[in-house]
Amino acid sequence: MANSAHTKKYSTIKKIFMACALITMSLSAFIPDGFCGQDSEDTDRLIQVDDIRMGYRIYGNGYPVIMIMGYGSTMKLWDPALIRALSSNYKLIIFDNRGMGNTEAGLRPFSIEQFADDTAGLMGALNIRQAHVLGWSMGGIIAEEVALRHPDKVNKLILYAAHCNANLFPPASEVIQRLTDLSGTPQEQGMRFISTLFPPDWLRNNQERIKEIFYRPLGSIPPETMNKQSMAISKWRGCCDRLGKINNSALIITGADDVLVPPQNAHYLAEKIPHARLVSFENGGHGLMFQYPEKFSWTVIDFLR
C-alpha cells in the first residue's frame, strides 16, 4: 500500500514537472523566423566548479546577490528590469544550473542537494564568502538547501514561488490536467502551458508583454537535462521538518493566484521559518516577477537594505 502511494506521488510530481518542461520547449514555436533578439551587453563567463564548468554572469557592484533559476530554463529568463534594479544596488550573480545553458551536466547524479552544492561551489570559485540568495520555484527549494547545507554562505534569503514539499499543497487537478494535455498545435500547447504562469485576466490584457518575455533566445535547454531535473525534484524528500533550522532573515514571495505552486505553500514557509515575512502579490501568478517587475524589484531591495 505504501509503495503504491509513493508511486502515485512520484508519478504526479513527475507529470507536473515534465509537462512544465513543455512550456520552455514550446516557446521555440513563438519565436518568429529570423528573429535574433537582443542580448545583454554583459558576456557569459565560465568557471570550474568541482566536476563541471559553470556558466554565469555578473552585473553591478556592491554586496553580492545570487539568483537561482527555476525548472527547465536558463539564466537568460530572468527579467531584465529585475537585473537592472538589483545590479544598481548590488553585485548580482546569475548562472545556469547543472546541464542548462552554458553549464556542463557532469557525471554526478542530479539532485536538489547537488544543485545546492553547485551554487555554494560557484560562490567559492568566485571568492564570495557570503551572499544574499534568491531562488524562484525550483530555484527556491535549491535556495532552501543552500541555507540548510551551507548556512555560513547565506545572509538574507528570498524564496519566490517556493515550497518545502510539492505534495503539501499541490496544484489543483484541473491545473494538472491542463499541464498534461498535449493536444493541439505547438502554438496551442505553448499558450496553454504559458497560461498556467499568469492569471487569465492579466494574460488576456498583456499579449505584448508575453512577447517581450518569451520572444528571445534562452540558450541551450536539453530535454535530457529537464528530465533529470524533474527526477531530482520528484526524489527530493523536502525540508518541511527542517525549516526551523533556517536562521536567516527570509522573505517569502508568492502570487495570490499562483496555480503551479499555490500560495498556501508560501504561508506555510512563513509560519515555519523563524525569521520570515510574507509578501503576497494580488493577481500575481507563478510568473509575477514578469507581471510586476518594478514592484517585485522594490520589494526585494527594500528587504535587503
C-alpha angles and dihedrals in degrees: 000000000000091000090051092052091048091049091050091048092049092046093051095048092045091051091051095051096039089051090048087055087065089061088068096036092050093052089080087070089062097054108095119232112274093016111143103173126208120276128200120273087236111092129226115259132199129213134174113250113178106296098355143053109237127209115222145154133214124209128183132345138271134058110002124255119188119203120199117205123226133239124317101002146081136244088267090076093070110112111259091221090057091049092050094048097047095042091054087064105025146024099265121203121189125175146172117259119237111300095008130107110333096346118104120238095223124193101277119107113263114249138148088248091053091050088052091051089048089055092049089045091053090052090052093048089052091048092243107150096186137358145170108262127212122184130183122208106312085011087059094058089045088053090052090055091047089055091047099041098035105025095160091061096057126076109169121004128214117191113190120187090345136146137189095224125011092218096055094078106000128182117279117268092250090056091051089048091052091049094050096045105109097175124121134032122321088257092053091046091049094052091045091054094042088053089068090062097058139035112262097244093050092047093052092052099043109052092134090053089052088057091051091052101044108021092086135085113267100186129234114351106170116200090222090058092050089051090051090048092052090049090050091052092046092051096045108112092211129235105244091121091050101047091100088065092063102099097173123110101259135197115203113200123190140163113237088222099041105140097179097055103017115221092246085079091060092047089053092050091049091051096048102039105080099220101033135126127193129226117187121192113217111231088008121143133191088287096048093136086068092046096050107016096160095047091043091050093047091050091053095044092047090053094047096051 
